[in-house]
Amino acid sequence: MLTTALRQAAAVALVLGLSGTCLAQTTPSPGPTVPQKSLPVPKPGESMIINPTREECKAGWRPGLRWTKQEFDKHCAQMEISK
């Protein structure tokens, strides 16, 4: 009689353990989310403006460049930060 009770207790423990394991499986949470920013895509016929290089930033802004002074300073400052 004791062996039957032990078998039943073991079976109940096994079922509870397996069901607890199944219920504990959850979907992992997604990693850090970054706001979706689309890259600027030029329209047909437009040329794409590429950020200044390190050498251009070291040389400094001058009239005739394809960026305004504010754009040039902003891009160069971001490049310095991202080093």
C-alpha positions in Angstrom: 0.0 0.0 0.0 2.8 2.3 0.8 4.5 1.7 -2.6 1.2 2.6 -4.4 1.0 5.9 -2.5 4.7 6.6 -3.2 4.1 5.9 -6.9 1.1 8.1 -7.0 3.0 10.9 -5.2 5.9 10.5 -7.6 3.6 10.6 -10.6 1.8 13.8 -9.3 5.2 15.4 -8.6 6.4 14.5 -12.1 3.2 15.9 -13.7 3.4 19.1 -11.7 7.1 19.5 -12.5 6.6 19.0 -16.2 3.6 21.3 -16.3 5.5 24.0 -14.3 8.4 23.7 -16.8 6.0 24.1 -19.7 4.3 27.1 -18.2 7.6 28.7 -17.4 8.6 28.8 -21.0 7.8 32.3 -22.2 8.7 34.3 -25.3 11.9 36.3 -24.7 11.3 40.1 -24.6 12.7 42.0 -27.6 16.0 43.7 -27.2 16.4 47.5 -27.0 14.2 49.2 -29.6 15.5 52.0 -31.7 13.2 54.4 -33.4 12.9 53.6 -37.1 14.6 56.4 -39.0 14.7 56.0 -42.7 17.8 57.2 -44.6 17.2 60.1 -46.9 16.7 58.7 -50.4 17.3 61.2 -53.2 14.5 61.6 -55.8 15.2 60.8 -59.4 17.6 63.4 -60.8 18.8 64.6 -57.4 22.3 63.9 -56.1 22.8 62.4 -52.7 24.7 64.5 -50.2 27.3 62.5 -48.3 28.6 63.7 -44.9 32.0 65.3 -44.8 35.1 63.1 -44.2 37.4 63.4 -41.3 39.9 65.2 -43.6 37.3 67.7 -44.7 36.3 68.3 -41.1 40.0 68.9 -40.2 40.4 71.3 -43.1 37.3 73.2 -42.0 34.3 74.7 -43.8 34.8 77.1 -46.7 32.4 78.6 -49.2 31.7 76.4 -52.2 31.3 73.2 -50.2 28.0 71.2 -50.7 27.0 71.8 -47.0 26.0 75.0 -45.3 28.2 76.0 -42.4 25.6 74.8 -39.9 25.2 71.4 -41.6 29.0 71.0 -41.8 29.5 71.9 -38.1 26.7 69.5 -37.1 28.1 66.6 -39.2 31.6 67.1 -37.9 30.5 67.4 -34.3 28.6 64.1 -34.6 31.6 62.5 -36.1 33.8 63.6 -33.2 31.2 62.3 -30.7 31.0 58.9 -32.5 34.8 58.3 -32.4 
